Amino acid sequence: MNISSYSREELTQGLERARSKRNSGQQSSDDAVRVMFAPGSITSENIDEVYELYSRISEEQFDTVVVVESHPGSAEKKLPLPSFKSVTTPLGEVMANDRLRNDFCDEDDDFFINDEAFDSSSVCLYDQLMMLQCSLKNFSVVSIQITDENPYIVKELAYALEEILASKNALVVFCCDLDGSHSDEFEMLMSHYKDENFNSMMNYLSSADLSMRGAGTFLAGLIVSRRWGLSLNFNHTTHSDTRNLLLGFAEMQHQPIFG
């Protein structure tokens, strides 16, 4: 069952259950999350993990959310941003942040307001928005799509996100998936990340063994997290081959307080 079949009440209750469970285990987020790695499609099979993910943000925490997803080959423009003024889900309307969208287009020629890749039947944006509508009180949205997962384009996107959003009250949601049966692939990427071997990470994009959906999106998220000095956390509490190894978040690292 897709998330569109859930009511606002059902989604809100799921978030409250996840939040209560985390608080009882003394795992409070303290409003530190800046980046999320979310599944491209939210269904009854993964929604409990999604509840846990989205329970880490509070309703007043962000003014804007940027949702990034990959659709290789779907448009001529490399990094299109849909032109909509608002987006409507079964839970209501969310306004676009037109000023922020223009900031990206002013940053580089590969960012372009274009609807060619925006097919409402395949984009991840709607599923994320329904969770966000139950998690945040008032927010606007910007949708960015990667239609060319060339390493240069991925790095260009990551650097633009890092620079433009660094001082803004914004959450970035990167939509990507990797089945639990490919844990070796995940561990290899994390090893490169730990060693700051970004060239090897980028070479992964052209690998014949690529199993990840939204690989360019995921790698852009890793670069942004590193440049912001965030701490990565991935949910590997379950061990099913169908679990999404990439579901996780990146949060600000707590600094020690000296009296």
DAHUDA-V606746 format. One line per field, one symbol per residue. ss: DSSP state (H for helix, E for strand, - for the rest). burial: b if it has 9 or more other ideal C-beta (glycine too) atoms within 8 Angstrom, else e. A space follows every 50 residues. Layout:
BEGIN
ss = ???
burial = ???
END
This chain:
BEGIN
ss = -EHHH--HHHHHHHHHHHHHHHHH--------EEEEEE----E---HHHH HHHH---------EEEEEEE--------EEE----EEEE--EEEEE-HHH HHHHHHH---EEE-----------HHHHHHHHHHH----EEEEEEE---- HHHHHHHHHHHHHHH----EEEEEE-E-EHHHHHHHHHHHHHHH---HHH HHHHHH------E-HHHHHHHHHHHHH--EEEEE---------E---EEE EE-------
burial = eebbebeeeebbebbbbbbebbbeeeeebeeebbbbbbbbebbeebbebb bbbbbbbeeebbebbbbbbbbbebbebbbbbbebeebebeeeebebbeeb bebbbebeebbbebebbbeeeebbbbbbbbbbbbbbeebbbbbbbbbebe bebbbbbbbbbbebbeebebbbbbbbbbbbebeebbebbeebbeeeeeee bbbbbeeeeeebebbbbbbbbbbbbbbbebebebbeeeeeeebbbbbbbb beeeeeeee
END
